[in-house]
Amino acid sequence: MSVADLPKIELHLHHEGAAPPAFIRQLAHEKKMDLSGIFRDDGGYDFRDFSHFLSVYEAASEVLTGPEEFRRLTLAILEESAANGVVYSETFLSPDFCGGGDLIAWREYLAAIQDAADEAEKKFGITLRGVVTCVRHFGPDQAKKAAKCAADTAGDWIVGFGMGGNEGMGQQGDFAWSFDCAREAGLRLTTHAGEFGGPESVRDAVRILGVERIGHGVRAMEDAELVQELADRGTVLEVCPGSNVVLGLFPDFASHPIAKLRDAGVKVTVSTDDPPFFHTTMRREYEKLNQAFGWDAEDFAALNATALAAAFCDDATRERVQKRLES
């Protein structure tokens, strides 16, 4: 068995960002919407840089206008993930894209997504849980709406709260109210930091927001004291190497700091972020890491053990997923 064939756990996946381009084009065709400007000639998503990527992401999401579309999307995402060996996934869901932050609408979208997740688990053997995210560049006030949606639906399926979006907008501490709200509802916390923001963004995330996981976090490598702090705290990084390479943070996998962070005692996991945008899959991430660092089945088993321990799901789900990894 090659390392690419191993069962996998993914903790950092944006729901809309995982939409296959063909799926979005089909929806646009059904609704007679013109999205031709966001696709390349070969059918993939077309963007120049991170800022343009966010614009294309939001344009693609415009065709997802109701719960039924999200039900179909969820099935498409999970079929693709399962085909790449993923047995457990946590997906980032934004109430901003699921009803505009309205609580009643959010519940309707969530019911459709959960229904699809249940169907996919029976069909494909993959378990999904949701992490509600606010969108940083939509501002702190809009984030409060997302946090209230998260708190209202917290439970066995909505298990976490986090923040995505443009890291160049505002500070982590601007969103402290939303994270406190989610924490009080019993949700586990993560946030994007140390991708386009520097080490200080990561430091603020752990010290001010009190998150236990960091989305990306790779810029922490620029500050040796911060790396040691992350190792000491046991903070888990949701690392997305392929995404970082495509967006220009590092020239190639061999230059990526994931191995150095791991060697320094920082807990790292591997995910795809927005896989069709970044031309990747979990299989490809494993293959590239194997080629770049010589990581073998034992290394990836250790990564999965870290990811499973860091997953926001309940213990019963964790035990069920552990059996899938072992089998």
C-alpha positions as CSV (number, residue, x, y, z in Angstrom):
1,M,0.0,0.0,0.0
2,S,1.4,3.4,-0.9
3,V,1.1,6.3,1.6
4,A,-1.5,7.9,-0.6
5,D,-3.8,4.9,0.0
6,L,-3.7,5.3,3.8
7,P,-6.9,6.3,5.6
8,K,-6.9,10.0,6.5
9,I,-8.3,12.6,8.8
10,E,-8.8,16.2,7.6
11,L,-9.5,19.1,10.0
12,H,-9.2,22.2,7.8
13,L,-11.7,22.2,4.9
14,H,-13.8,25.1,3.7
15,H,-17.2,23.9,2.6
16,E,-17.8,26.2,-0.3
17,G,-14.1,26.1,-1.2
18,A,-14.3,22.4,-1.6
19,A,-17.1,22.7,-4.3
20,P,-15.9,20.9,-7.5
21,P,-15.9,23.4,-10.4
22,A,-18.1,21.2,-12.5
23,F,-20.7,21.2,-9.7
24,I,-20.7,25.0,-9.5
25,R,-20.9,25.3,-13.3
26,Q,-23.8,22.9,-13.4
27,L,-25.7,24.9,-10.7
28,A,-25.0,28.1,-12.6
29,H,-26.3,26.5,-15.8
30,E,-29.5,25.4,-14.0
31,K,-30.0,28.9,-12.7
32,K,-29.0,30.7,-15.9
33,M,-26.2,32.5,-14.0
34,D,-23.1,33.7,-15.9
35,L,-19.9,32.7,-13.9
36,S,-17.7,32.3,-16.9
37,G,-15.2,34.9,-15.6
38,I,-14.2,32.7,-12.6
39,F,-13.0,29.7,-14.6
40,R,-9.9,28.9,-16.6
41,D,-10.2,27.4,-20.1
42,D,-9.6,23.9,-18.7
43,G,-12.6,24.4,-16.4
44,G,-10.7,25.0,-13.1
45,Y,-11.1,28.1,-10.9
46,D,-9.1,31.1,-12.1
47,F,-7.5,33.6,-9.7
48,R,-4.3,35.7,-9.5
49,D,-3.5,36.0,-5.9
50,F,-5.1,35.6,-2.4
51,S,-7.2,38.7,-2.6
52,H,-8.6,37.6,-6.0
53,F,-9.0,34.1,-4.7
54,L,-11.4,35.4,-2.1
55,S,-13.4,37.3,-4.7
56,V,-13.7,34.1,-6.9
57,Y,-14.6,32.1,-3.9
58,E,-17.4,34.4,-3.0
59,A,-18.6,34.6,-6.7
60,A,-18.7,30.8,-6.9
61,S,-20.7,30.7,-3.7
62,E,-23.4,33.0,-5.1
63,V,-25.0,30.0,-6.9
64,L,-25.5,28.3,-3.5
65,T,-28.7,30.0,-2.7
66,G,-30.7,27.5,-0.6
67,P,-30.5,24.5,1.6
68,E,-31.1,22.0,-1.2
69,E,-27.9,23.3,-3.0
70,F,-25.9,22.8,0.2
71,R,-27.3,19.3,0.5
72,R,-26.2,18.5,-3.0
73,L,-22.8,20.2,-2.4
74,T,-22.2,18.3,0.8
75,L,-22.8,14.9,-1.0
76,A,-20.4,16.0,-3.8
77,I,-17.7,17.1,-1.3
78,L,-17.9,13.9,0.8
79,E,-17.9,11.6,-2.2
80,E,-14.7,13.3,-3.4
81,S,-13.1,13.2,0.1
82,A,-13.9,9.6,0.7
83,A,-12.5,8.7,-2.7
84,N,-9.2,10.2,-1.4
85,G,-9.2,8.0,1.7
86,V,-10.7,10.5,4.2
87,V,-12.6,8.8,7.0
88,Y,-13.2,11.8,9.1
89,S,-13.5,15.4,8.2
90,E,-14.3,18.7,9.9
91,T,-15.7,21.3,7.5
92,F,-15.9,25.1,8.0
93,L,-19.5,26.3,7.6
94,S,-20.2,30.0,7.5
95,P,-23.7,31.3,8.4
96,D,-22.9,34.2,6.1
97,F,-23.1,31.9,3.1
98,C,-26.0,29.9,4.7
99,G,-28.8,32.4,5.2
100,G,-26.8,35.6,5.7
101,G,-26.4,35.1,9.5
102,D,-30.2,34.7,10.1
103,L,-30.7,32.1,12.7
104,I,-33.9,30.5,11.3
105,A,-32.4,30.3,7.8
106,W,-29.1,28.9,9.3
107,R,-31.0,26.0,11.0
108,E,-32.7,25.1,7.6
109,Y,-29.3,25.1,5.8
110,L,-27.7,23.1,8.7
111,A,-30.5,20.5,8.6
112,A,-29.9,19.9,4.9
113,I,-26.2,19.6,5.3
114,Q,-26.5,17.2,8.2
115,D,-29.0,15.1,6.2
116,A,-26.5,14.8,3.4
117,A,-23.7,14.0,5.8
118,D,-25.7,11.2,7.3
119,E,-26.4,9.8,3.8
120,A,-22.7,10.1,2.8
121,E,-21.6,8.2,6.0
122,K,-23.8,5.3,5.0
123,K,-22.7,5.4,1.3
124,F,-19.1,6.3,1.6
125,G,-18.0,5.5,5.1
126,I,-16.9,9.1,5.9
127,T,-17.9,11.0,9.0
128,L,-18.4,14.8,8.9
129,R,-18.6,17.4,11.7
130,G,-19.2,21.1,11.4
131,V,-17.1,24.0,12.6
132,V,-19.0,27.3,12.3
133,T,-16.8,30.2,11.0
134,C,-17.1,33.9,10.9
135,V,-15.5,35.7,8.0
136,R,-12.9,38.1,9.2
137,H,-13.2,40.7,6.4
138,F,-17.0,41.0,7.0
139,G,-16.1,42.6,10.4
140,P,-16.7,42.0,14.1
141,D,-20.4,42.8,14.1
142,Q,-21.2,40.2,11.4
143,A,-19.0,37.8,13.3
144,K,-21.3,38.1,16.3
145,K,-24.2,36.9,14.2
146,A,-22.2,33.8,13.2
147,A,-21.2,33.2,16.8
148,K,-24.8,33.3,17.9
149,C,-25.8,30.8,15.2
150,A,-23.0,28.6,16.3
151,A,-24.0,28.8,20.0
152,D,-27.6,28.1,19.2
153,T,-26.8,24.9,17.2
154,A,-23.8,23.7,19.3
155,G,-24.0,20.0,20.0
156,D,-22.8,16.6,18.7
157,W,-22.6,17.8,15.1
158,I,-21.7,21.5,15.3
159,V,-18.6,21.0,17.4
160,G,-16.4,24.1,17.0
161,F,-16.1,27.8,16.1
162,G,-13.5,29.6,14.1
163,M,-12.6,32.4,11.8
164,G,-11.5,32.5,8.1
165,G,-11.2,35.3,5.6
166,N,-8.7,38.0,4.9
167,E,-6.1,38.0,7.7
168,G,-5.0,41.5,6.7
169,M,-8.3,42.9,8.0
170,G,-8.4,43.9,11.7
171,Q,-6.9,42.1,14.6
172,Q,-7.6,38.7,16.2
173,G,-8.7,40.6,19.4
174,D,-11.4,42.5,17.5
175,F,-13.4,39.2,17.5
176,A,-13.0,38.3,21.1
177,W,-16.7,38.6,21.9
178,S,-17.6,36.1,19.2
179,F,-15.1,33.6,20.5
180,D,-16.2,34.1,24.1
181,C,-19.8,33.5,23.0
182,A,-18.8,30.2,21.3
183,R,-16.7,29.1,24.2
184,E,-19.5,29.6,26.6
185,A,-21.7,27.5,24.4
186,G,-19.2,24.6,24.8
187,L,-17.7,24.9,21.4
188,R,-14.0,24.2,20.7
189,L,-12.0,27.0,19.1
190,T,-9.7,27.5,16.1
191,T,-8.8,30.5,13.9
192,H,-6.8,31.3,10.8
193,A,-3.5,32.8,11.8
194,G,0.1,32.9,10.5
195,E,-0.8,32.4,6.9
196,F,-0.5,35.9,5.5
197,G,-0.3,37.4,8.9
198,G,3.0,37.0,10.7
199,P,3.9,35.4,14.0
200,E,2.2,38.0,16.0
201,S,-1.2,36.9,14.5
202,V,-0.5,33.4,15.9
203,R,0.5,34.7,19.3
204,D,-2.7,36.8,19.5
205,A,-4.8,33.9,18.5
206,V,-3.5,31.7,21.3
207,R,-3.2,34.4,24.0
208,I,-6.2,36.6,23.3
209,L,-8.7,34.3,21.7
210,G,-7.6,31.2,23.6
211,V,-7.9,28.8,20.6
212,E,-6.5,25.3,20.8
213,R,-6.0,24.9,17.1
214,I,-4.6,27.3,14.5
215,G,-5.5,27.3,10.8
216,H,-2.2,27.3,8.9
217,G,0.1,28.8,11.5
218,V,3.2,28.3,9.4
219,R,4.5,31.8,9.8
220,A,5.2,31.0,13.4
221,M,8.4,29.4,12.1
222,E,9.8,33.0,11.8
223,D,9.8,33.3,15.6
224,A,11.7,30.6,17.6
225,E,10.2,31.7,20.9
226,L,6.7,31.4,19.5
227,V,7.5,27.9,18.1
228,Q,8.5,26.8,21.6
229,E,5.4,28.4,23.1
230,L,3.2,26.4,20.6
231,A,5.0,23.2,21.5
232,D,4.7,23.9,25.2
233,R,1.0,24.7,24.9
234,G,0.2,21.7,22.7
235,T,-1.4,24.0,20.2
236,V,-2.3,22.0,17.0
237,L,-1.6,23.5,13.6
238,E,-4.0,22.7,10.7
239,V,-1.3,22.8,8.1
240,C,-2.3,23.0,4.4
241,P,1.0,22.7,2.4
242,G,-0.5,22.6,-1.1
243,S,-2.5,25.7,-0.4
244,N,0.5,27.5,0.9
245,V,2.6,26.7,-2.2
246,V,-0.1,27.7,-4.7
247,L,-0.7,31.0,-2.9
248,G,3.0,31.7,-2.9
249,L,4.0,31.5,0.7
250,F,6.6,28.9,-0.2
251,P,8.1,28.0,-3.6
252,D,7.5,24.2,-3.2
253,F,6.8,21.4,-0.8
254,A,10.5,20.9,0.0
255,S,10.7,24.5,1.3
256,H,7.6,24.2,3.4
257,P,8.2,24.4,7.2
258,I,5.8,21.6,8.2
259,A,8.7,19.2,8.9
260,K,10.7,21.7,10.9
261,L,7.7,22.6,13.0
262,R,7.1,18.9,13.7
263,D,10.7,18.3,14.5
264,A,10.5,21.3,16.9
265,G,7.7,19.5,18.9
266,V,4.7,21.4,17.4
267,K,1.7,19.3,16.8
268,V,0.9,19.4,13.1
269,T,-1.9,17.9,10.9
270,V,-2.4,17.9,7.2
271,S,-5.4,19.3,5.2
272,T,-6.3,20.6,1.8
273,D,-8.0,24.0,2.7
274,D,-9.9,24.6,-0.6
275,P,-8.8,21.6,-2.7
276,P,-10.2,22.3,-6.2
277,F,-8.9,25.9,-6.0
278,F,-5.4,24.7,-5.1
279,H,-5.4,21.7,-7.4
280,T,-4.9,19.2,-4.6
281,T,-6.5,16.3,-2.8
282,M,-5.6,14.5,0.5
283,R,-3.9,11.8,-1.6
284,R,-1.8,14.4,-3.4
285,E,-0.8,16.1,-0.1
286,Y,0.4,12.7,1.2
287,E,2.3,12.0,-2.0
288,K,4.0,15.4,-2.0
289,L,5.0,15.1,1.7
290,N,6.4,11.7,1.1
291,Q,8.5,12.9,-1.8
292,A,9.6,16.1,-0.1
293,F,10.5,14.7,3.4
294,G,10.5,10.9,3.0
295,W,7.6,10.5,5.4
296,D,6.4,6.9,5.5
297,A,3.3,5.1,6.7
298,E,4.5,5.4,10.3
299,D,4.9,9.2,10.0
300,F,1.4,9.6,8.5
301,A,-0.1,7.3,11.2
302,A,1.4,9.7,13.8
303,L,-0.1,12.7,11.9
304,N,-3.5,11.0,11.9
305,A,-3.2,10.2,15.6
306,T,-2.5,13.9,16.3
307,A,-5.4,14.9,14.1
308,L,-7.8,12.5,15.8
309,A,-6.8,13.6,19.3
310,A,-7.3,17.2,18.1
311,A,-10.7,16.6,16.4
312,F,-13.5,18.5,18.0
313,C,-15.9,15.5,17.9
314,D,-17.2,13.6,21.0
315,D,-15.4,10.5,22.3
316,A,-17.9,8.0,20.8
317,T,-17.2,9.4,17.3
318,R,-13.5,9.4,18.0
319,E,-13.6,5.7,18.9
320,R,-15.6,4.9,15.8
321,V,-13.1,6.8,13.6
322,Q,-10.1,5.1,15.4
323,K,-11.5,1.7,14.3
324,R,-11.6,2.9,10.7
325,L,-8.0,4.0,10.9
326,E,-7.0,0.6,12.3
327,S,-8.9,-1.3,9.7
